[in-house]
Amino acid sequence: MEAIQLEIGLDLVSYVNNQEEDNLIESIREMRRDLESRHRFLVPPIRVCDNNSLPPRGYRLFIHEKPVALGELKSGDSARKLSTFLADTISNHRSAF
């Protein structure tokens, strides 16, 4: 397992495959760059994988194999909303890096 792993429900997989501006992978890249410049710490790569045992719009975040967040996006929430949540959570756990 990577230092940071994000599991997503099946409805959120389209955020990864989306070529439009609301792409989860691109949002995560931007979030990592922003955290690196604001907090001056290197955010490790984030592995994103699907998990069919989560609710369709659910997500679970692991840092060093420990679950640190579990939730669900509302129907109108975007990939950017999820990456903003990730940024806040990773910032709160930056001492782990």
C-alpha positions as CSV (number, residue, x, y, z in Angstrom):
1,M,0.0,0.0,0.0
2,E,1.2,3.5,-0.8
3,A,1.8,6.1,2.0
4,I,-1.6,7.6,1.0
5,Q,-4.4,5.6,-0.6
6,L,-7.9,6.8,-1.5
7,E,-10.6,4.2,-2.1
8,I,-13.6,5.3,-4.0
9,G,-17.1,3.9,-4.6
10,L,-18.1,2.8,-8.0
11,D,-20.0,6.0,-8.9
12,L,-16.8,8.1,-8.3
13,V,-14.8,6.0,-10.8
14,S,-16.1,8.3,-13.5
15,Y,-14.2,11.2,-11.8
16,V,-11.0,9.3,-12.6
17,N,-11.8,8.5,-16.2
18,N,-13.3,11.9,-16.9
19,Q,-11.4,13.9,-19.5
20,E,-13.3,17.1,-18.7
21,E,-12.1,19.7,-16.2
22,D,-13.6,17.8,-13.3
23,N,-11.0,15.0,-13.2
24,L,-10.0,13.6,-9.8
25,I,-6.4,12.8,-10.8
26,E,-5.8,16.3,-12.1
27,S,-7.5,17.8,-9.0
28,I,-5.2,15.6,-6.8
29,R,-2.1,16.8,-8.7
30,E,-3.1,20.4,-8.2
31,M,-3.8,19.8,-4.5
32,R,-0.4,18.2,-4.0
33,R,1.4,21.1,-5.6
34,D,-0.6,23.6,-3.6
35,L,0.1,21.8,-0.3
36,E,3.8,21.5,-1.2
37,S,4.0,25.3,-1.8
38,R,1.8,26.4,1.1
39,H,3.1,24.0,3.8
40,R,6.5,23.2,2.4
41,F,6.3,19.5,2.7
42,L,6.4,16.9,-0.1
43,V,3.1,15.0,-0.3
44,P,3.7,11.5,-1.4
45,P,1.8,10.1,-4.5
46,I,-1.8,9.2,-3.8
47,R,-3.0,5.8,-5.0
48,V,-6.6,5.9,-6.1
49,C,-8.5,2.6,-6.4
50,D,-12.1,1.5,-6.5
51,N,-13.8,-0.4,-3.7
52,N,-17.2,-2.0,-4.4
53,S,-17.9,-2.5,-0.7
54,L,-18.1,1.3,-0.2
55,P,-21.4,3.1,-1.0
56,P,-21.5,4.2,-4.6
57,R,-20.4,7.8,-3.8
58,G,-18.3,6.8,-0.8
59,Y,-14.6,7.2,-0.2
60,R,-12.1,6.1,2.4
61,L,-8.6,7.6,2.9
62,F,-5.7,5.7,4.4
63,I,-2.4,7.2,5.5
64,H,0.3,4.6,6.2
65,E,-2.4,1.9,6.0
66,K,-4.5,3.5,8.8
67,P,-8.0,4.7,7.8
68,V,-8.2,8.4,8.6
69,A,-11.4,9.4,6.8
70,L,-14.6,7.9,5.6
71,G,-17.4,9.6,3.9
72,E,-19.8,10.1,1.0
73,L,-20.1,12.8,-1.6
74,K,-23.5,14.3,-2.2
75,S,-25.0,14.0,-5.7
76,G,-23.9,17.4,-6.8
77,D,-20.4,17.3,-5.3
78,S,-17.5,17.3,-7.8
79,A,-14.0,15.8,-7.9
80,R,-12.6,19.2,-6.7
81,K,-14.7,19.0,-3.6
82,L,-13.2,15.6,-2.8
83,S,-9.6,16.8,-3.5
84,T,-10.3,19.8,-1.2
85,F,-11.4,17.4,1.6
86,L,-8.2,15.4,0.9
87,A,-6.1,18.5,1.2
88,D,-7.6,19.4,4.6
89,T,-7.2,15.8,5.9
90,I,-3.6,15.4,4.6
91,S,-2.7,18.8,6.1
92,N,-4.0,17.7,9.5
93,H,-1.9,14.5,9.2
94,R,1.3,16.1,7.8
95,S,3.3,15.1,10.8
96,A,3.0,11.5,9.5
97,F,5.3,12.5,6.6
